[in-house]
Amino acid sequence: MTYAPGDASVLTPPPAHVPAHLIQSFDYFSPPGAELDPHAAWKRLHEGPAIFYTPLNGGHWVVTRSKDLFAAMQDFEHFSSHPFNIPARPSGTPKTIPLEIDPPELNRYRQLVIRKLSPRSLAPLEPGMREAVTRLIEELKPSGGAEFVSACAVRMPVELFLQFVQLPVSDLPRVRSWIESIARDPDRQAHAQALEQAFAYMAQVIEQRSAHPGEDVFSPLVHAEREGQISREETISMALNIFFGGIETVTSALSFIMRFLAENPKHRRQLASDPALCTPAVEEFMRRFGILNLGRTIKRNITLSGVEMREGDRVLLPIHLYSLDD
């Protein structure tokens, strides 16, 4: 959630070890056909090589098959999460915690928040979430319909997440504007400004939690900071990642799911007639309609599916292609 689109018009000469037949001009911010169906656009990569190299966005490999994606995700000895961004952020930019931390150090950060994000910890929040969603639906009913993304998918996750982290719902408009800019604005200056404002906002939130810790997901971070386990900058970085990860990904998933249901009335009627199917349906929707690109950096030379990757090479792991691979 912290990277902005690069300048796709700038070509970075591929390294000498990249075979010419594996070079393709591919901008992962806008795959051909993505304006009509992003998943179909990505799926078309399965018609080509399992791994290829693009000179766009700083130059990087793209892994397209499930077995290779799985292998790369498991192999942190060769595929490092730092730096995470493609294209790379300016030199000296602080690490994004915990996205740019490799195991075993990663486990120290995960343990700080994992309990607060478990199903057991989240269960008490369900009544309030149901109430908020019901209220939103009731507001829309008199009009007989709405454009789902702007009326629901963008609004609902922010409201629910602010409730989850015990922040005022009145913050919704500005938080939503930052997220919209960080996630989608092609203007890198606007993206950087929104990120700076979001960082300042979260710094203020952490300062308040330090003075009055509670039972929310941010408070364990504050306790860890007090005990010297993490720094204030790490605390804010982790809080921001929880914040954006809990909002933008939900907006995206909800939008794709609702589009599918709108275009497939048979499935919609099936879920309406048998609510017990909703839980497994949500699991399948989340698998089918994910959009998540992870950046990795090669720490040591490795050959993956016959392709030689060398230290310093950047690698894009489109996790949604794992779920789209037959």
LUMPAFI-184045 format. One record per residue (C-alpha): x, y, z; residue number from 1. Coordinates in steps of 0.001 Angstrom, whole numbers, plus 524288, in hexadecimal, padded with zeros to 5 digits. Example, Ala and Ser with C-alpha at 12.3 -4.5 7.8 and 13.67 -1.06 7.14 Angstrom:
BEGIN
[atom [8300C; 7EE6C; 81E78]; 1],
[atom [83566; 7FBDC; 81BE4]; 2],
END
This chain:
BEGIN
[atom [80000; 80000; 80000]; 1],
[atom [80B92; 80913; 80083]; 2],
[atom [81011; 8097B; 7F289]; 3],
[atom [80C42; 812CB; 7E7C7]; 4],
[atom [80BE8; 8103A; 7D933]; 5],
[atom [818D4; 811D1; 7D249]; 6],
[atom [81B63; 81842; 7C53E]; 7],
[atom [81875; 80D35; 7BBD6]; 8],
[atom [81E1D; 814F7; 7B085]; 9],
[atom [82BE6; 813A3; 7B620]; 10],
[atom [832D2; 80720; 7B1FF]; 11],
[atom [83DAD; 801C0; 7BA8D]; 12],
[atom [8476E; 7F9A4; 7B2B5]; 13],
[atom [84661; 7EB57; 7B718]; 14],
[atom [85264; 7E55C; 7BD8C]; 15],
[atom [85B61; 7DD6C; 7B4C5]; 16],
[atom [85705; 7D06A; 7BAB6]; 17],
[atom [848D4; 7D259; 7B63B]; 18],
[atom [8462C; 7CA81; 7A9B3]; 19],
[atom [84060; 7D2A8; 79EA5]; 20],
[atom [834F9; 7C936; 79CB5]; 21],
[atom [8306D; 7CB90; 7AABC]; 22],
[atom [82F8C; 7DA5D; 7A973]; 23],
[atom [821CF; 7E01A; 7A85E]; 24],
[atom [81CEF; 7EE0D; 7A97B]; 25],
[atom [8134E; 7EC5B; 7B4B8]; 26],
[atom [80E51; 7F702; 7BDDF]; 27],
[atom [80848; 7F02D; 7C986]; 28],
[atom [800F4; 7FC7C; 7CD67]; 29],
[atom [7F8C0; 7FB6C; 7C10D]; 30],
[atom [7F8BF; 7EDEA; 7BA95]; 31],
[atom [7F24D; 7EE2B; 7AD1F]; 32],
[atom [7E39E; 7EC79; 7AEB8]; 33],
[atom [7E399; 7EF72; 7BD53]; 34],
[atom [7D9B8; 7FA66; 7BB76]; 35],
[atom [7CFAF; 7F009; 7B7A8]; 36],
[atom [7D394; 7E485; 7C035]; 37],
[atom [7E01A; 7E53F; 7C865]; 38],
[atom [7E038; 7D6C1; 7CB8F]; 39],
[atom [7DE6F; 7D2B1; 7BD5D]; 40],
[atom [7E95E; 7DC19; 7B9BB]; 41],
[atom [7F2A0; 7D5C6; 7C36B]; 42],
[atom [7EE21; 7C818; 7BFCD]; 43],
[atom [7F2ED; 7CA5B; 7B1E8]; 44],
[atom [800DF; 7C9E8; 7B728]; 45],
[atom [7FEE8; 7BB3C; 7B885]; 46],
[atom [7FF49; 7BA89; 7A9B7]; 47],
[atom [80D9A; 7BE9A; 7A9ED]; 48],
[atom [819F6; 7BA6A; 7B10E]; 49],
[atom [8196E; 7B66F; 7BF54]; 50],
[atom [8230B; 7C145; 7C29A]; 51],
[atom [82682; 7CD35; 7BA6D]; 52],
[atom [82DAD; 7DA1E; 7BBEE]; 53],
[atom [82826; 7E7AA; 7B97B]; 54],
[atom [83091; 7F3EC; 7B803]; 55],
[atom [82563; 7FC71; 7BD1B]; 56],
[atom [82423; 801EC; 7CADF]; 57],
[atom [8329D; 800AB; 7CD9F]; 58],
[atom [833F3; 7F338; 7C770]; 59],
[atom [82FB6; 7E6AA; 7CE20]; 60],
[atom [82C13; 7D869; 7CC7A]; 61],
[atom [81DCC; 7D438; 7CC83]; 62],
[atom [81A69; 7C6AF; 7D1CD]; 63],
[atom [80D8B; 7C16C; 7CC7C]; 64],
[atom [80BC2; 7B31A; 7D082]; 65],
[atom [806B4; 7AE1C; 7DD87]; 66],
[atom [811F7; 7A4B7; 7E04D]; 67],
[atom [81C13; 7AF65; 7DE2F]; 68],
[atom [81456; 7B975; 7E5EB]; 69],
[atom [8134D; 7AFE8; 7F131]; 70],
[atom [821C2; 7ACA8; 7F09B]; 71],
[atom [825BD; 7BAFF; 7F07B]; 72],
[atom [81CA5; 7BE7F; 7FBAF]; 73],
[atom [82266; 7B3A1; 80412]; 74],
[atom [8309E; 7B67E; 800C4]; 75],
[atom [83446; 7C2AE; 80864]; 76],
[atom [842A3; 7BEA3; 807C2]; 77],
[atom [842B3; 7C25E; 7F95F]; 78],
[atom [83681; 7CADF; 7F7C6]; 79],
[atom [83758; 7D604; 80188]; 80],
[atom [82C02; 7DEF4; 804F3]; 81],
[atom [83541; 7EA86; 805B1]; 82],
[atom [833F7; 7F2D7; 7FE1C]; 83],
[atom [825A6; 7EFF1; 7FC1C]; 84],
[atom [82200; 7FA55; 7F22B]; 85],
[atom [8224E; 7F959; 7E360]; 86],
[atom [826DC; 802E9; 7DEA8]; 87],
[atom [8302F; 8055C; 7E9DF]; 88],
[atom [82DAB; 810B5; 7F2EE]; 89],
[atom [83817; 81B4D; 7F4A8]; 90],
[atom [84498; 8170E; 7FB66]; 91],
[atom [84416; 818DB; 80A1C]; 92],
[atom [8355E; 816DD; 80B28]; 93],
[atom [83262; 8102C; 81832]; 94],
[atom [82E1F; 801FB; 817C6]; 95],
[atom [81FAE; 7FF0E; 8171F]; 96],
[atom [81D2F; 7F6A9; 82320]; 97],
[atom [81A74; 7EB33; 822C0]; 98],
[atom [81938; 7EA0D; 813DC]; 99],
[atom [827DA; 7EBB8; 811D3]; 100],
[atom [82C6B; 7E2A9; 81C9D]; 101],
[atom [830BA; 7D4B8; 819CA]; 102],
[atom [82FBE; 7C8FD; 822F9]; 103],
[atom [833EC; 7C613; 82D41]; 104],
[atom [833EC; 7D47E; 8313F]; 105],
[atom [8263D; 7D5DD; 82B8C]; 106],
[atom [820A3; 7CCEE; 83604]; 107],
[atom [82400; 7D6CE; 8409C]; 108],
[atom [81B6F; 7E111; 83A29]; 109],
[atom [81055; 7D7D0; 836A6]; 110],
[atom [80EFE; 7D346; 844AE]; 111],
[atom [80BEC; 7E12C; 848F3]; 112],
[atom [7FF16; 7E1BF; 8417E]; 113],
[atom [7FB2F; 7D3F6; 83DAA]; 114],
[atom [7F31A; 7D18C; 849EF]; 115],
[atom [7EAF6; 7DDC9; 847AD]; 116],
[atom [7E821; 7D96F; 839B8]; 117],
[atom [7E3F1; 7CB7C; 83D13]; 118],
[atom [7D5DB; 7C6EC; 83AC0]; 119],
[atom [7D3A8; 7C620; 8496F]; 120],
[atom [7D7E5; 7D437; 84B89]; 121],
[atom [7CFD5; 7D920; 84010]; 122],
[atom [7C34A; 7D1BD; 84376]; 123],
[atom [7BE48; 7DBD8; 84D66]; 124],
[atom [7BEB5; 7E637; 842A9]; 125],
[atom [7B4C5; 7DF31; 83A20]; 126],
[atom [7A84E; 7E51E; 8400E]; 127],
[atom [7AD5A; 7F2F8; 83E00]; 128],
[atom [7B181; 7EFBD; 83030]; 129],
[atom [7A440; 7E9D0; 82D0D]; 130],
[atom [79DB8; 7F5FD; 8325D]; 131],
[atom [7A63B; 7FEEA; 829FC]; 132],
[atom [7A3DD; 7F6F9; 81D9A]; 133],
[atom [79539; 7F65B; 82032]; 134],
[atom [794CE; 80512; 82228]; 135],
[atom [79BDC; 80730; 8154A]; 136],
[atom [79266; 7FE4F; 80E04]; 137],
[atom [786A7; 80515; 8140E]; 138],
[atom [78BF6; 8122C; 80F6B]; 139],
[atom [78CB7; 80D16; 8017F]; 140],
[atom [77F95; 80621; 8010B]; 141],
[atom [776FB; 81221; 7FE28]; 142],
[atom [77E8B; 814CD; 7F19C]; 143],
[atom [77C9C; 806D6; 7ED08]; 144],
[atom [78AD8; 8051F; 7E968]; 145],
[atom [7983C; 80B60; 7E8D5]; 146],
[atom [7A581; 80AEB; 7E26D]; 147],
[atom [7AB4F; 800DC; 7EBB1]; 148],
[atom [7B999; 804D4; 7EBFE]; 149],
[atom [7B79F; 8130A; 7EFE0]; 150],
[atom [7AB7E; 8109F; 7F830]; 151],
[atom [7B02D; 8049B; 7FF89]; 152],
[atom [7BD56; 7FE9E; 7FC42]; 153],
[atom [7C519; 80B13; 7FE8F]; 154],
[atom [7BD4B; 80F9D; 80A41]; 155],
[atom [7BA28; 80367; 81214]; 156],
[atom [7C7F0; 7FE03; 8149F]; 157],
[atom [7CCC0; 80B3E; 81967]; 158],
[atom [7C15C; 80CC9; 822B4]; 159],
[atom [7C2AA; 7FEEF; 827ED]; 160],
[atom [7D14F; 7FFF1; 8296C]; 161],
[atom [7D079; 80CDB; 830A3]; 162],
[atom [7C70C; 805FB; 839BE]; 163],
[atom [7D079; 7FA7C; 83B03]; 164],
[atom [7DC0B; 80312; 83ECB]; 165],
[atom [7D392; 80C06; 84734]; 166],
[atom [7D530; 8186E; 83F40]; 167],
[atom [7CA4A; 8224A; 83C9C]; 168],
[atom [7C1EC; 81FC4; 83090]; 169],
[atom [7C2B7; 82E61; 82DFC]; 170],
[atom [7D096; 82BB4; 82919]; 171],
[atom [7CAD4; 823C5; 81DE5]; 172],
[atom [7CB4A; 82E1D; 812F3]; 173],
[atom [7D99B; 831AA; 81460]; 174],
[atom [7DDF7; 823A7; 816C0]; 175],
[atom [7D69B; 81F50; 80A9F]; 176],
[atom [7DCDF; 82A1F; 8027A]; 177],
[atom [7EA8E; 825FC; 806B3]; 178],
[atom [7E7F3; 817D0; 8038F]; 179],
[atom [7E24A; 81B36; 7F652]; 180],
[atom [7EE51; 82339; 7F2E7]; 181],
[atom [7F833; 81965; 7F808]; 182],
[atom [7F1AA; 80DFB; 7F135]; 183],
[atom [7EDF9; 813F2; 7E422]; 184],
[atom [7F327; 8219D; 7E188]; 185],
[atom [7FCDD; 82153; 7D61C]; 186],
[atom [8027B; 82E43; 7DADA]; 187],
[atom [80E3E; 82A1E; 7E2E8]; 188],
[atom [80ED5; 8374B; 7E9C1]; 189],
[atom [8009A; 8361C; 7EE06]; 190],
[atom [8034B; 82827; 7F257]; 191],
[atom [80EFD; 82C7E; 7FA86]; 192],
[atom [80732; 837AB; 80093]; 193],
[atom [7FC03; 82E9A; 80457]; 194],
[atom [80599; 824FE; 80A5A]; 195],
[atom [80BF4; 82FF7; 81219]; 196],
[atom [7FEB1; 83471; 81730]; 197],
[atom [7FAED; 8268F; 81AC7]; 198],
[atom [807D7; 824C6; 821F7]; 199],
[atom [8058A; 83152; 829AC]; 200],
[atom [7F7BC; 82CEE; 82CF0]; 201],
[atom [7FC7A; 81FBB; 831BE]; 202],
[atom [8075A; 8261C; 839AD]; 203],
[atom [7FCD8; 82DE9; 840B2]; 204],
[atom [7F4C0; 8219B; 842FC]; 205],
[atom [80075; 81A6A; 848B4]; 206],
[atom [80376; 825FD; 85171]; 207],
[atom [7F58B; 8254E; 856B3]; 208],
[atom [7F686; 8168F; 858B0]; 209],
[atom [8034F; 81871; 85FF6]; 210],
[atom [7FC6B; 8215E; 8698C]; 211],
[atom [7F02E; 818F4; 86A71]; 212],
[atom [7F2AE; 80ADF; 86617]; 213],
[atom [7E6D7; 8022C; 8646D]; 214],
[atom [7E330; 7F502; 85EBF]; 215],
[atom [7E3E5; 7F8CD; 8505F]; 216],
[atom [7ED99; 7F346; 8467C]; 217],
[atom [7F6A5; 7FF0F; 847B2]; 218],
[atom [7F88F; 7FE18; 85676]; 219],
[atom [80179; 7F206; 8561E]; 220],
[atom [80A6F; 7F9CF; 84D47]; 221],
[atom [80AC4; 804D1; 85731]; 222],
[atom [80DE7; 7FB31; 8621E]; 223],
[atom [818E0; 7F538; 859FC]; 224],
[atom [81E64; 802C3; 85778]; 225],
[atom [81E39; 805F7; 865ED]; 226],
[atom [825C5; 7F970; 868B2]; 227],
[atom [82FEE; 7FCF2; 85E7D]; 228],
[atom [82C46; 7F1F5; 8551C]; 229],
[atom [82964; 7FB2C; 849CE]; 230],
[atom [82BBB; 8097D; 846BD]; 231],
[atom [82164; 8141F; 8452F]; 232],
[atom [823B4; 81443; 8367A]; 233],
[atom [8218D; 80578; 835F7]; 234],
[atom [8153B; 806F5; 83E18]; 235],
[atom [80F8D; 810E5; 8349C]; 236],
[atom [813BF; 808F3; 828BE]; 237],
[atom [80D1F; 7FCA4; 82DE0]; 238],
[atom [800E0; 8041D; 8318D]; 239],
[atom [80006; 80A0C; 823E8]; 240],
[atom [80160; 7FCB6; 81D8B]; 241],
[atom [7F681; 7F72F; 825F1]; 242],
[atom [7EE6E; 80324; 822B7]; 243],
[atom [7EFEC; 802A8; 813EE]; 244],
[atom [7EFCB; 7F3E5; 81341]; 245],
[atom [7E2F9; 7F390; 81A8E]; 246],
[atom [7DC53; 7FD1F; 8115F]; 247],
[atom [7E100; 7FD4C; 80341]; 248],
[atom [7E1A1; 7EE86; 8018E]; 249],
[atom [7D3B5; 7ED5B; 806A0]; 250],
[atom [7CEE7; 7F7ED; 7FD4D]; 251],
[atom [7D508; 7F0D6; 7F1D7]; 252],
[atom [7CFBD; 7E37E; 7F5AC]; 253],
[atom [7C1F0; 7E891; 7F834]; 254],
[atom [7C192; 7EF52; 7EB03]; 255],
[atom [7C5A0; 7E347; 7E357]; 256],
[atom [7BC6B; 7DA84; 7EAFB]; 257],
[atom [7B0AC; 7E344; 7E90D]; 258],
[atom [7B36C; 7E4A1; 7DA9B]; 259],
[atom [7B3A5; 7D5CE; 7D96C]; 260],
[atom [7A6A7; 7D48A; 7E099]; 261],
[atom [7A0A1; 7DF58; 7D851]; 262],
[atom [7A492; 7D833; 7CBE9]; 263],
[atom [7A0C4; 7CAA6; 7D0D4]; 264],
[atom [792BF; 7CB00; 7D5F1]; 265],
[atom [7925A; 7BC2A; 7D725]; 266],
[atom [79D35; 7BC41; 7E13F]; 267],
[atom [79701; 7C7F1; 7E7F0]; 268],
[atom [78A0C; 7C0D0; 7E95C]; 269],
[atom [7910D; 7B4AD; 7EE29]; 270],
[atom [79779; 7BC33; 7F94E]; 271],
[atom [78AD4; 7C33C; 7FCA4]; 272],
[atom [78359; 7B669; 7FD87]; 273],
[atom [78DBD; 7AF60; 8057A]; 274],
[atom [794FE; 7B8A0; 80ECA]; 275],
[atom [79D44; 7AD35; 813C2]; 276],
[atom [7A4C3; 7AE1D; 806F3]; 277],
[atom [7A931; 7BC03; 809C6]; 278],
[atom [7B514; 7B87A; 81201]; 279],
[atom [7BB39; 7AF03; 80833]; 280],
[atom [7B751; 7B856; 7FD3F]; 281],
[atom [7BEC5; 7C375; 803AD]; 282],
[atom [7CAC7; 7BAC3; 804E3]; 283],
[atom [7C9F1; 7B76D; 7F66B]; 284],
[atom [7C780; 7C590; 7F28E]; 285],
[atom [7D37D; 7C9D9; 7FA29]; 286],
[atom [7DBAE; 7BFAE; 7F31C]; 287],
[atom [7D638; 7C298; 7E5B5]; 288],
[atom [7D632; 7D16D; 7E60F]; 289],
[atom [7E2A1; 7D4E1; 7ED3C]; 290],
[atom [7EBCE; 7DF09; 7E75F]; 291],
[atom [7F8C7; 7DF53; 7EE69]; 292],
[atom [8062F; 7E225; 7E8C9]; 293],
[atom [811FC; 7DFEB; 7F173]; 294],
[atom [81FA7; 7E492; 7EE61]; 295],
[atom [82BC4; 7DCA3; 7F19C]; 296],
[atom [83A5F; 7DEAC; 7EFF0]; 297],
[atom [843D3; 7D3A4; 7ECF1]; 298],
[atom [84D89; 7D255; 7F829]; 299],
[atom [855AC; 7C770; 7F20A]; 300],
[atom [85634; 7C1EB; 7E449]; 301],
[atom [84BC9; 7B7B0; 7E1B9]; 302],
[atom [845B7; 7B042; 7D667]; 303],
[atom [836E9; 7AF58; 7D6A2]; 304],
[atom [83058; 7A6A7; 7CC76]; 305],
[atom [83C70; 7A77D; 7C40B]; 306],
[atom [83D50; 7B65F; 7C4DD]; 307],
[atom [849C8; 7BC0F; 7CA8D]; 308],
[atom [84781; 7C724; 7D420]; 309],
[atom [852E8; 7CE6B; 7D9EC]; 310],
[atom [8556F; 7D60D; 7E65B]; 311],
[atom [84ED1; 7E345; 7E5D5]; 312],
[atom [8448B; 7DF7B; 7DBC0]; 313],
[atom [836D5; 7E419; 7DEF4]; 314],
[atom [82BA4; 7DA51; 7DE27]; 315],
[atom [81CF8; 7DC8C; 7DD93]; 316],
[atom [81478; 7D20A; 7E3C8]; 317],
[atom [80644; 7D3E2; 7DF5F]; 318],
[atom [7FFCD; 7CB81; 7E9C6]; 319],
[atom [7F2AF; 7CC21; 7E2B9]; 320],
[atom [7F8C1; 7C43C; 7D7A1]; 321],
[atom [7FA9C; 7B918; 7E145]; 322],
[atom [7EBD7; 7B8A5; 7E2F3]; 323],
[atom [7E97F; 7B9F8; 7D452]; 324],
[atom [7F2B9; 7AEEE; 7D098]; 325],
[atom [7EB02; 7A2E5; 7CC65]; 326],
END
